[in-house]
Amino acid sequence: MTYVRINPYREFASMARRFQNAAGDLVNEYKENNNYRVTADISEDDKMVYISLDLPGVNKEDVSISVDNERNLHIKGEKKLAEMDGRTLIKREINHGKFHRSFILANDLDETSIKAKFENGVLMLTIQKRAKEELEKQIFIN
């Protein structure tokens, strides 16, 4: 009788390699499309909602803010490459490219009250909350 040595983890290792290859392809595609990931903090108090986005190296003129008919807040922009001034690039680790973040505004937020301030690479948005009386509508029966 011949004994065959079986490694039950070989299939798992093969699956892990395939997953890493697929994930690597996604990361490379993401980098090739020059997408720039923007992080945000959202906080609130009784009267306002605050959204802060980290945008280091982005110019204020390269950012646009809009609200669509479905109450989606869109923040779009681009972090442009720094000029090399005749230097030869050896390695690039600083992210660049276009970005787009969107947030769904809750019904208790007044989309007409949005104010934006850009300072030291941070975009700060403030959105006023509506009073509870404005949210509730009394319906009269004829």
N, C-alpha and C positions, 0 to 999 in steps of 0.2 A: 504494500500500500504506500502511495506517495503522499507526503504531506505538503500542502500548499500554504505558504505564509500569507495571511490576509491583513491588510492595513485598512481598518474601517475609516480612518481619517483622510485617506487619499482623495475620496470624492469630495469631502468638505474642502480640502486644500484646493482642488481643482475649481470648485464653485467660487471660493474666495478669490482666486486669481482672475476668473472671468469677471467677477464683480468689480475688482480693482481696475481691470482694463476698461470696463464700461464707465466707471466713475471717472477715470482719468480722461476718457474721451469727452465726458461732459464738462470737466474742468477746463480742458483745452478749448472746447467750443466756446465756453463762457469767456475765456481770456481773449480768444480771437475776435469775438464780437465787441470787445472793448466795453463791456458792461461794468459799471462802477457801483458797488454796493454802498448804500447810504443807511446808516443806523439812526434810530429815532428813540426818543423818550417821550412818553405821554403821561401827563399828570393833570389833576383837577383840584379845584376848591369849590365852594358853594356857588360861585358866580361864573367861573371861567374854566375852560379846558386849555391846556398848554401843550404844544407839540414843539420839541426841539430836535433839529436834525444836524448831525455833524457833517460839515462840508468843508474840510480843510483844503486849501488850495483852489477853491472854486470862486470865481468872480461873481459878484451880485448880478451883473448884467447877463450871466449865463444861466440864470435860474428863472423859471416861470411857475406861477401858482394859479390854479383855476379850480372852479367847482362846476360840475356838469348838472344836468337836469335831474339826475338820480341821486343827488347829494353826495357824490364822490369828490373828495378833495384830491387834486392831482398836483404833485410837485415834480417838475421835470427840469433837467439841466444837463450840463456837461462839464467835466473836469478835463481841461485841455493839457496837453503835454507841455512841459517846460521847454523853453528854447535851449539848445545846446551851445549856441554861440561858437560854432566851429569846432567844438570838442567831439571826440568819438565816444559813443556810448559803449561801455563794456558790459554793464548789467543794469536791467531796469526792474526795480521792486516796487516803485511807487505806482499805485493804481491810477488809472485814468479812464476816461470814456464817458458815455452817456449814462444817465440814471433816470429812473422814474419810480416814485413812490406814490401810492394812493391809499386813502383812508376813507371809510364810509362814515359820514357824519350822522350821529344819532339825531332823532327827531327833536330832542330838547335843545339842540344847538342852533344858533342863529347864523346861518351861512353868510348873511350880509354884514356881520360884525367882525369878520376875520381881519386881523391886523398882522402884518409881518415885519420883522426887524432882522437885519443881517449884520452880525458883529463878530469879529475875530474868528471867522470860519464856522459860526453857528447860526443857523436860521431858526428864529424863534417865532412861532405863530401863537396868537391868542384868539380864542373863539368864545364869545359870550354865550352863556346859557339863557334860554328863555324862561320867563316866570311860569310857574305851574298854571296860573290863570290863563295864559296864552295857549297852553297845550290842550286844555280841556275845552270842548265846545259843547254848549248846551243846545240840544235839538228840541224844538217845540213842535207839538203835534197840532195839526189844523183840524 
